[in-house]
Amino acid sequence: MLISEALSLIGTIESRSVEELRSDLSSVRDAVAKSLRTIEKLANDLEREKIKVEEAKFESIVEISKRTVVASLRRESSIELPSPVSYGEAMRFKQRLEAITNRFREVSASHNRVFNVFIKKYAGKLKGEFETLSSLSKEVNSILAKFDNKQRPFLYCTERLNMLSDGINSIYLDEKRIEHTRKEVIQLEKRLQELSNRMLTVENSAEFHEGVRIGKEIKQVEHEEVEAQKQLLDLFSPISRAFTKYSYGITKQTSELLKVLAVEPWNIFSETEITPYLDILTEIQKALSNEKIRLKDATKVERHIDNLIKILPDFKNKFETRHHYLKTLYQTREGKFGSSHLELKEEIKNTTQDIGDQKIRLHQLEKQIEEKRLQHNSLRNESEDCLSKIFGKKYEIAA
C-alpha cells in the first residue's frame, strides 16, 4: 500500500466520524435553539410585565434591574449558533454554548434578589431553561470528548504516515547529495592530477603574472557557480513537500521536468527556455491556492513559489553570463598564457582541501542517511501497526 492510499483510507474514516459528530450535535443544537427561543419569549413577557413594588424607593432599582435582565436574556438568546458541519464549527458551537450558559449564570447570580422576590413568576421557568442549557452544554462536551478519543488513533497514524513520507523525501535528497558529492570528489581528484602534472612543466613562464591573475579569476567564478547551485538547492528545499504532493498522477514528461527542479535545479538554465519549469511552479501554486494540494504551511509555500517565479529569470541571466565569462577566461588562459607556479601551487592546495572537505561531508551524509533509514524502518513499522489497529487487518506500506 502506498502512503497516499493509507492517508486516503484514514481520511475516509475521519470523514465518517465527522459526519456522525455533525449528526449527534445537530439534535443538541436544535434543543439549544428551542430553549433559547423559550428564553426570548420569557424575556418579552417579562418586559411587558408590570412589577409591583410595595416600597416606592425600590421601584426604580427593580425596574433598572428588570431592564438589565431582559436585555441580557435577549442578547444571549439571539446569538447565532454555529452549525456543526465540521470539527472546527463543532468547537465553535461548544464555545458559544458555554459562553451563553456562563452569561445566564452570571445574570441569575447578579440579580438573584430580583429573581426570587420581584419576578418570582418567571424565576422558575428561567431557571429550568438555564439548567437545560447547562445540561446540553455538558452533553456537547461529552460528545466532543468521545469524538476526540475516537480520533486520537487516526491523528497518530496520520502523523506517523506524514513523518514517513517526509523521511522518504529526505532520504531521497540525501542520496542525491551523496551522488553529487561523489561526482564532486571524482572531478576534484581529476583536477588535482591535472594540476600536479602541469606543475612539473610550468616553472618559469614568461607570462607568469598574467596567468596568475586569470587563474584567480577563474577560481572566483567557479566558486560563484558552486554557491549559486547551493543557493538554488536551498531555495527549492522548502517546497519539496509540494513537489511530492504534485507528483501524483502527472505525465511522464512533467515528472521529468519536476525531477530536474527538485534535484538539480541549475540544469534548467541549460535549456533555451525556462518557461515549462515556470509553468509547473505556477500550476503547483494554483493547486495550493485551491487546496488541491494541502500543506500545513500552504500560504508560506505559495509565497515562496511566487518569489521563485520572479527571481528564476534573473538567475538564468546570471548563469549564462557567468558561463560565457568562464568560457572566455578558459580560452584566454589556454590560448595565450600558461598557469603560473604560484597559481598552480594555490590551486593544488585548495583542491586538496576541497577533496578532504567533500570526503568528510560524504562520510557525514552516509552516516546521516543510515540513521534516517533506521528511523524510516521504525516509522514504517509504527505506521503498519497503527493501520492494523484501526482497520483490523495487516497492511504493508510500500516505502
BELDAFEN-V157395 format. One record per pair of residues at least 4 apart in sequence whose ideal C-beta (glycine too) atoms are under 8 Angstrom apart, sorted by the first residue. I is the first residue (numbers start at 1). GAP is how many residues later the second one is. D is the distance in whole Angstrom. If there is no record, write none. Layout:
i	gap	d
I	GAP	D
I	GAP	D
This chain:
i	gap	d
1	4	5
1	5	6
1	394	5
1	395	7
1	396	6
1	397	6
2	4	7
2	395	8
2	396	6
2	397	8
3	4	6
3	158	5
3	161	6
3	162	5
3	165	8
3	380	8
3	394	6
3	396	6
4	4	6
4	244	6
5	4	7
6	4	7
6	151	8
6	155	6
6	377	7
6	381	6
6	389	7
6	391	6
7	4	6
7	151	7
7	154	6
7	155	8
8	4	7
9	4	7
9	378	8
9	382	7
10	4	6
10	144	5
10	147	6
10	148	6
10	151	8
10	377	8
10	380	7
11	4	6
12	4	7
13	4	6
13	141	6
13	377	7
14	4	6
14	137	7
14	140	5
15	4	6
16	4	6
17	4	6
17	130	7
17	133	6
17	134	6
17	137	8
18	4	6
18	68	6
18	69	6
19	4	7
20	4	6
21	4	6
21	63	7
21	66	7
21	69	6
21	122	7
21	123	8
21	126	5
22	4	6
22	62	5
22	63	6
22	64	8
22	68	7
23	4	8
24	4	7
24	119	5
25	4	6
25	59	4
25	65	6
25	68	6
25	115	7
25	118	6
26	4	7
26	57	8
26	58	7
27	4	7
28	4	6
28	108	6
28	111	6
28	112	6
28	115	7
29	4	6
29	52	6
29	54	7
29	55	7
29	64	6
30	4	6
31	4	6
31	101	8
31	105	6
32	4	6
32	49	6
32	65	6
32	101	7
32	104	5
33	4	6
33	48	6
34	4	7
35	4	6
35	94	5
35	97	5
35	98	6
35	101	7
36	4	6
36	40	8
36	41	4
36	42	8
36	43	8
36	45	8
36	64	8
36	97	8
37	4	6
37	40	7
38	4	6
38	87	8
38	91	6
39	4	6
39	34	6
39	37	8
39	38	5
39	65	8
39	87	7
39	90	5
40	4	7
40	33	7
40	34	6
40	37	4
40	38	7
41	4	6
42	4	6
42	31	7
42	80	6
42	83	6
42	84	6
42	87	7
43	4	6
43	26	8
43	27	5
43	30	4
43	31	5
43	34	7
44	4	7
45	4	6
45	77	7
46	20	7
46	23	7
46	24	6
46	27	8
46	73	6
46	76	5
47	19	8
47	20	8
47	23	5
49	70	7
49	72	8
49	73	8
51	11	6
51	12	7
51	15	6
51	67	5
51	68	6
53	5	5
53	6	5
53	9	5
53	65	7
55	4	8
58	4	6
59	4	6
60	4	6
61	4	6
62	4	6
62	52	6
62	56	5
63	4	6
64	4	6
65	4	6
65	46	5
65	49	4
65	53	8
66	4	6
66	48	7
66	52	8
66	53	7
67	4	6
68	4	6
68	39	8
68	43	7
69	4	6
69	38	6
69	42	5
69	45	7
69	46	8
69	50	8
70	4	6
71	4	6
72	4	6
72	31	7
72	32	8
72	35	5
73	4	6
73	31	8
73	34	7
73	53	8
74	4	6
75	4	7
76	24	5
76	27	5
76	28	6
79	17	7
79	21	6
81	12	6
81	15	6
81	16	7
82	7	5
82	8	8
82	10	4
82	11	5
82	14	6
83	6	6
83	10	8
84	5	5
84	6	4
84	9	5
85	4	5
86	4	7
87	4	7
87	60	8
88	4	7
89	4	6
90	4	7
90	54	6
90	57	8
91	4	6
91	53	7
92	4	6
93	4	6
93	47	7
94	4	6
94	43	8
94	46	5
94	47	7
94	50	6
95	4	6
96	4	6
97	4	6
97	36	7
97	39	7
97	40	5
97	43	6
98	4	6
98	39	6
99	4	6
100	4	6
100	33	7
101	4	6
101	29	7
101	32	5
101	33	5
101	36	5
102	4	6
103	4	6
104	4	6
104	26	5
104	29	7
105	4	6
105	25	7
105	29	8
106	4	6
107	4	6
108	4	7
108	7	6
108	18	7
108	19	7
108	22	6
111	4	6
112	4	6
113	4	6
113	5	8
114	4	5
114	5	6
115	4	6
115	5	7
115	7	8
115	8	4
115	11	7
116	4	6
116	7	6
119	4	6
120	4	8
122	4	6
123	4	6
124	4	6
125	4	7
126	4	6
127	4	6
128	4	6
129	4	6
130	4	6
131	4	6
132	4	6
133	4	6
134	4	7
135	4	6
136	4	6
137	4	7
138	4	6
139	4	6
140	4	6
141	4	6
142	4	6
143	4	6
144	4	6
145	4	6
146	4	6
147	4	6
148	4	7
150	4	8
151	4	6
152	4	6
153	4	6
153	233	6
153	236	6
153	237	6
154	4	6
154	236	7
155	4	6
156	4	7
156	230	6
157	4	6
157	226	7
157	229	4
157	230	6
157	233	6
158	4	6
159	4	6
160	4	6
160	219	6
160	222	5
160	223	4
160	226	6
161	4	6
161	222	5
161	236	8
162	4	6
163	4	6
163	216	6
164	4	7
164	212	7
164	215	4
164	216	6
164	219	5
164	233	7
164	235	6
165	4	7
165	79	7
165	234	8
166	4	6
166	75	7
167	4	6
167	205	6
167	208	6
167	209	5
167	212	6
168	4	6
168	208	7
168	231	6
169	4	6
169	71	6
169	72	7
169	75	6
170	4	6
170	202	6
171	4	6
171	198	6
171	201	5
171	202	7
171	205	6
172	4	7
173	4	6
173	64	8
173	67	7
173	90	8
174	4	6
174	191	6
174	194	6
174	195	5
174	198	7
175	4	6
175	194	7
176	4	6
176	87	5
176	88	8
177	4	6
177	188	6
178	4	6
178	184	6
178	187	5
178	188	7
178	191	7
179	4	7
180	4	6
180	84	8
181	4	6
181	177	6
181	180	6
181	181	5
181	184	6
182	4	7
182	180	7
183	4	6
184	4	6
184	174	5
185	4	6
185	170	6
185	173	5
185	174	6
185	177	7
186	4	6
187	4	6
188	4	6
188	163	6
188	166	5
188	167	5
188	170	6
189	4	7
189	166	6
190	4	7
191	4	6
191	160	5
192	4	6
192	156	7
192	159	5
192	160	6
192	163	7
193	4	6
194	4	6
195	4	6
195	149	6
195	152	5
195	153	5
195	156	6
196	4	7
196	152	6
197	4	7
198	4	5
198	141	6
198	146	6
199	142	7
199	145	5
199	146	7
199	149	7
202	136	5
202	137	6
202	138	7
202	139	6
202	142	6
203	138	6
204	4	7
205	6	6
205	132	7
205	133	4
205	134	8
205	135	6
205	136	8
207	4	6
207	129	7
207	130	4
207	131	6
208	4	7
208	132	4
208	133	7
209	4	7
209	131	7
210	4	6
210	126	8
210	127	5
211	4	6
211	122	7
211	126	4
211	127	6
211	128	5
211	129	4
211	132	6
212	4	6
212	128	4
212	130	6
212	131	5
213	4	7
214	4	6
214	115	6
214	118	6
214	119	5
214	123	6
215	4	6
215	118	7
215	124	6
215	125	7
215	128	4
215	129	8
215	131	8
215	132	7
216	4	6
216	127	7
217	4	7
217	112	6
218	4	6
218	108	7
218	111	5
218	112	7
218	115	7
219	4	6
219	128	7
219	131	8
220	4	6
221	4	7
221	101	6
221	104	6
221	105	5
221	108	7
222	4	7
222	104	7
223	4	6
224	4	6
224	98	6
225	4	7
225	97	6
225	98	8
225	101	8
226	4	7
227	4	6
228	4	6
228	38	7
228	87	7
228	90	7
228	91	7
228	94	7
229	4	7
229	37	5
230	4	6
231	4	6
232	4	6
232	33	5
232	34	5
232	83	7
233	4	6
233	32	7
235	30	8
235	73	6
236	4	7
236	25	6
236	26	7
236	29	5
236	72	7
238	62	8
238	63	7
238	66	5
239	4	6
239	45	7
239	62	6
239	65	6
239	66	6
239	69	8
240	4	7
240	22	6
241	4	6
241	54	6
241	60	8
242	4	6
242	42	5
242	46	7
242	51	6
242	53	6
242	59	5
242	63	7
243	4	6
243	15	6
243	18	7
243	19	5
243	41	7
245	42	8
245	48	4
245	49	8
245	50	7
246	4	7
246	12	7
246	34	8
246	37	7
246	38	5
246	41	6
246	47	6
247	8	6
247	11	6
250	4	4
250	5	6
250	8	7
251	4	7
252	4	7
253	4	7
254	4	6
254	26	7
255	4	6
256	4	7
257	4	7
257	19	6
257	20	6
257	23	6
258	4	6
258	22	6
259	4	6
260	4	6
260	5	7
260	7	5
260	8	6
260	17	7
261	4	5
261	7	7
261	16	6
261	19	7
261	20	8
266	53	7
267	4	8
268	6	5
268	9	5
268	44	8
268	48	8
269	5	7
269	46	7
269	47	5
269	50	4
269	51	7
271	5	8
271	6	8
274	4	6
274	38	6
274	39	7
274	42	6
275	4	6
276	4	7
277	4	7
277	35	7
278	4	6
278	31	6
278	34	7
279	4	6
280	4	6
281	4	6
281	24	5
281	27	6
281	28	5
282	4	6
282	27	7
283	4	6
284	4	7
284	9	7
284	21	6
285	4	6
285	17	6
285	20	5
285	21	7
285	24	8
286	4	6
286	6	8
287	5	4
287	6	4
288	4	8
288	5	5
288	7	7
288	10	5
288	13	6
288	14	5
288	17	8
289	13	6
291	7	8
293	5	7
294	4	7
295	6	6
297	4	6
298	4	6
299	4	7
300	4	6
301	4	6
302	4	6
303	4	6
304	4	7
305	4	6
306	4	7
307	4	6
308	4	6
311	4	6
312	4	6
313	4	7
314	4	6
315	4	6
316	4	6
317	4	6
318	4	6
319	4	6
320	4	6
321	4	6
322	4	6
323	4	6
324	4	7
325	4	6
326	4	6
327	4	6
328	4	6
329	4	6
330	4	6
331	4	5
332	4	6
332	5	7
333	4	5
333	6	7
339	4	5
339	5	5
339	8	8
340	4	7
341	4	6
342	4	6
343	4	6
344	4	6
345	4	6
346	4	6
347	4	6
348	4	6
349	4	6
350	4	6
351	4	6
352	4	7
353	4	6
354	4	6
355	4	6
356	4	6
357	4	6
358	4	6
359	4	6
360	4	6
361	4	6
362	4	6
363	4	6
364	4	6
365	4	6
366	4	7
367	4	7
368	4	6
369	4	6
370	4	7
371	4	6
372	4	6
373	4	7
374	4	7
375	4	6
376	4	6
376	23	7
377	4	7
378	4	6
379	4	6
380	4	6
380	17	5
380	19	6
381	4	6
382	4	6
383	4	6
383	14	6
384	4	6
384	10	7
384	11	6
384	12	6
384	13	6
385	4	7
386	4	6
387	4	6
387	8	4
387	10	8
388	4	7
388	5	7
388	6	5
388	7	6
391	4	7
